[in-house]
Amino acid sequence: MSPGKSGALAGLRVIEATHALAGPFCGQILADHGADVIKIEPPEGDFFRRIGPYDKADRDRHYGGLFQSCNRNKRSVSIDFKKPEGRELFKELIAGADAFVENYRADVLNRLGLGYEELKKINPRLVYTSVRGFGDRAGGASPYMAWPTFDIVAQAMGGWMGITGPSPDQPFKVGGGPGDTVPGLFAAFGTLAAMFKARETGQGQYVDVAMVDSILAMGELIVSTFAYTGVSPAANGNTLPGLAPFGTVPTRDGTVVIAAAHDPQWRELTALMGRPELADHPDYNSEAQRWVNRDAMMAELETFTRQYTKAELKDMLGGRVPVGPIYLAEDIFQDPHFAARNMLPEVEHPGIERKVRVPGVPVKLSGTPGGVRRRAPLLAEHTDEVLREYGLDDDRIAALAEAGAIRRGPAAAT
């Protein structure tokens, strides 16, 4: 049964031929909000299935936690694009789709006769979205278009690593994979925008998303500073130029962030510190002066924060000035905010008796909420199911399997 029965995007069918994280994350967002996302995998499956983390009780290892997270709510169909029968079958699926999302290297699908120009002949209303390191020709042919890319490359060339870290000679990547997930977000938005237009005109279009472009687009400080001053901003730890206090401070048991840079916030903070005289001190009585004298000001603040634990400061300052403890995963799992917002929903995992948690859906729609309705699929789990929905009978499905054009899933899969 198709999963896309609830959510704002219920009724939309998205074919996804992606691997790793950027493309799957785009499809995950659409699936979370009700689209029927059919993940097309080669016979060996998305290589991300073989990336952990794994539960120690999982002996089957159909997939790990990362694959579970970015492929929940989808169905899996395995088609071998190298086989002519597989390519023809794929075109039949495209004929009934609203959108197609892929993140192969540039020109790979063109060489197989599965590029946008060919597919739009089959389905003129098709929205064709590609997510690549440096984009495709539609948005401007980059000299690096054929380069393979991972998150860290996008962060490096998109400018984030140049401003992240304790100092200019120690560049750091941002934790996690924003070089993948940020492009995935933009791709989901672009796909929706193009589908909205296709419903009005009956004409689809190509949606071209580059990972490096997406990182640059989120680097407002990088572009604005150089555009207006001719100076490249550099890494300066956890501060934000011109704002103080704004950054990390030590406590008795760890670190918290405090961002009380504006005058009313600073005055409130000094009162909570029991040092109201600092609010009117000539070195600290304006936003500009606090930035100029930030080292001395931060020393005053740290003398205060070192007396307390993270929890004590959160209770003392929370709701009064912008403050937040730096959480590890165990802290997130214990904080009532994330429970109240359903940001750690449980989902089944094949081969494990207990349920596991995945990141929840951050966009909360009041009338048609998204959600995590089903686990990530086993490889080819829904091949027969989907092909029957497209009208293929058992004889043809068996013939395709015999030709090696498809892989059929486990008979007992649920």
ChimeraX attribute file (.defattr): number of C-alpha atoms within 10 A of each C-alpha:
attribute: neighborCount
match mode: 1-to-1
recipient: residues
	/A:1	9
	/A:2	19
	/A:3	19
	/A:4	23
	/A:5	15
	/A:6	18
	/A:7	19
	/A:8	18
	/A:9	19
	/A:10	20
	/A:11	16
	/A:12	18
	/A:13	23
	/A:14	27
	/A:15	25
	/A:16	27
	/A:17	23
	/A:18	24
	/A:19	22
	/A:20	18
	/A:21	26
	/A:22	30
	/A:23	28
	/A:24	30
	/A:25	26
	/A:26	30
	/A:27	34
	/A:28	28
	/A:29	26
	/A:30	29
	/A:31	31
	/A:32	31
	/A:33	25
	/A:34	29
	/A:35	28
	/A:36	27
	/A:37	30
	/A:38	26
	/A:39	30
	/A:40	25
	/A:41	23
	/A:42	22
	/A:43	18
	/A:44	13
	/A:45	19
	/A:46	21
	/A:47	13
	/A:48	18
	/A:49	21
	/A:50	16
	/A:51	15
	/A:52	14
	/A:53	12
	/A:54	16
	/A:55	15
	/A:56	8
	/A:57	11
	/A:58	15
	/A:59	11
	/A:60	9
	/A:61	19
	/A:62	18
	/A:63	25
	/A:64	19
	/A:65	21
	/A:66	18
	/A:67	25
	/A:68	24
	/A:69	21
	/A:70	26
	/A:71	27
	/A:72	25
	/A:73	29
	/A:74	31
	/A:75	29
	/A:76	26
	/A:77	30
	/A:78	26
	/A:79	29
	/A:80	20
	/A:81	22
	/A:82	12
	/A:83	16
	/A:84	13
	/A:85	18
	/A:86	20
	/A:87	18
	/A:88	15
	/A:89	19
	/A:90	19
	/A:91	17
	/A:92	15
	/A:93	17
	/A:94	21
	/A:95	18
	/A:96	15
	/A:97	20
	/A:98	24
	/A:99	26
	/A:100	26
	/A:101	25
	/A:102	23
	/A:103	23
	/A:104	17
	/A:105	19
	/A:106	21
	/A:107	15
	/A:108	13
	/A:109	15
	/A:110	13
	/A:111	9
	/A:112	13
	/A:113	16
	/A:114	19
	/A:115	15
	/A:116	20
	/A:117	14
	/A:118	13
	/A:119	21
	/A:120	20
	/A:121	11
	/A:122	15
	/A:123	21
	/A:124	17
	/A:125	23
	/A:126	27
	/A:127	30
	/A:128	26
	/A:129	25
	/A:130	25
	/A:131	28
	/A:132	27
	/A:133	29
	/A:134	27
	/A:135	26
	/A:136	23
	/A:137	12
	/A:138	10
	/A:139	13
	/A:140	11
	/A:141	12
	/A:142	13
	/A:143	8
	/A:144	12
	/A:145	19
	/A:146	17
	/A:147	13
	/A:148	13
	/A:149	18
	/A:150	17
	/A:151	23
	/A:152	21
	/A:153	17
	/A:154	27
	/A:155	26
	/A:156	18
	/A:157	15
	/A:158	21
	/A:159	24
	/A:160	25
	/A:161	21
	/A:162	23
	/A:163	23
	/A:164	20
	/A:165	19
	/A:166	15
	/A:167	14
	/A:168	16
	/A:169	10
	/A:170	14
	/A:171	19
	/A:172	20
	/A:173	20
	/A:174	15
	/A:175	7
	/A:176	10
	/A:177	16
	/A:178	21
	/A:179	29
	/A:180	30
	/A:181	22
	/A:182	22
	/A:183	29
	/A:184	26
	/A:185	21
	/A:186	21
	/A:187	28
	/A:188	23
	/A:189	16
	/A:190	19
	/A:191	29
	/A:192	16
	/A:193	13
	/A:194	22
	/A:195	23
	/A:196	14
	/A:197	16
	/A:198	18
	/A:199	12
	/A:200	8
	/A:201	10
	/A:202	13
	/A:203	16
	/A:204	22
	/A:205	20
	/A:206	21
	/A:207	24
	/A:208	21
	/A:209	25
	/A:210	25
	/A:211	31
	/A:212	27
	/A:213	21
	/A:214	25
	/A:215	24
	/A:216	19
	/A:217	16
	/A:218	14
	/A:219	15
	/A:220	10
	/A:221	17
	/A:222	20
	/A:223	17
	/A:224	14
	/A:225	13
	/A:226	12
	/A:227	11
	/A:228	8
	/A:229	9
	/A:230	10
	/A:231	12
	/A:232	16
	/A:233	18
	/A:234	19
	/A:235	21
	/A:236	17
	/A:237	17
	/A:238	14
	/A:239	15
	/A:240	15
	/A:241	11
	/A:242	15
	/A:243	19
	/A:244	27
	/A:245	26
	/A:246	22
	/A:247	18
	/A:248	20
	/A:249	21
	/A:250	19
	/A:251	21
	/A:252	12
	/A:253	12
	/A:254	15
	/A:255	18
	/A:256	21
	/A:257	19
	/A:258	21
	/A:259	20
	/A:260	23
	/A:261	23
	/A:262	16
	/A:263	15
	/A:264	11
	/A:265	17
	/A:266	24
	/A:267	21
	/A:268	16
	/A:269	25
	/A:270	19
	/A:271	14
	/A:272	15
	/A:273	17
	/A:274	10
	/A:275	14
	/A:276	15
	/A:277	12
	/A:278	19
	/A:279	20
	/A:280	12
	/A:281	12
	/A:282	10
	/A:283	18
	/A:284	22
	/A:285	16
	/A:286	18
	/A:287	18
	/A:288	16
	/A:289	17
	/A:290	25
	/A:291	20
	/A:292	16
	/A:293	13
	/A:294	19
	/A:295	13
	/A:296	13
	/A:297	18
	/A:298	18
	/A:299	12
	/A:300	15
	/A:301	19
	/A:302	15
	/A:303	13
	/A:304	19
	/A:305	20
	/A:306	17
	/A:307	13
	/A:308	16
	/A:309	18
	/A:310	22
	/A:311	15
	/A:312	14
	/A:313	20
	/A:314	19
	/A:315	12
	/A:316	15
	/A:317	17
	/A:318	13
	/A:319	9
	/A:320	14
	/A:321	20
	/A:322	16
	/A:323	21
	/A:324	18
	/A:325	19
	/A:326	13
	/A:327	14
	/A:328	8
	/A:329	7
	/A:330	8
	/A:331	11
	/A:332	15
	/A:333	15
	/A:334	10
	/A:335	11
	/A:336	11
	/A:337	11
	/A:338	15
	/A:339	13
	/A:340	9
	/A:341	13
	/A:342	16
	/A:343	18
	/A:344	18
	/A:345	18
	/A:346	18
	/A:347	18
	/A:348	15
	/A:349	24
	/A:350	19
	/A:351	14
	/A:352	16
	/A:353	10
	/A:354	12
	/A:355	13
	/A:356	16
	/A:357	16
	/A:358	19
	/A:359	14
	/A:360	18
	/A:361	20
	/A:362	12
	/A:363	12
	/A:364	13
	/A:365	12
	/A:366	7
	/A:367	8
	/A:368	14
	/A:369	15
	/A:370	25
	/A:371	23
	/A:372	22
	/A:373	18
	/A:374	17
	/A:375	21
	/A:376	27
	/A:377	25
	/A:378	21
	/A:379	26
	/A:380	26
	/A:381	22
	/A:382	27
	/A:383	23
	/A:384	23
	/A:385	18
	/A:386	18
	/A:387	18
	/A:388	14
	/A:389	11
	/A:390	13
	/A:391	9
	/A:392	14
	/A:393	12
	/A:394	12
	/A:395	9
	/A:396	13
	/A:397	19
	/A:398	15
	/A:399	13
	/A:400	19
	/A:401	16
	/A:402	11
	/A:403	14
	/A:404	17
	/A:405	25
	/A:406	27
	/A:407	27
	/A:408	23
	/A:409	19
	/A:410	13
	/A:411	9
	/A:412	6
	/A:413	11
	/A:414	9
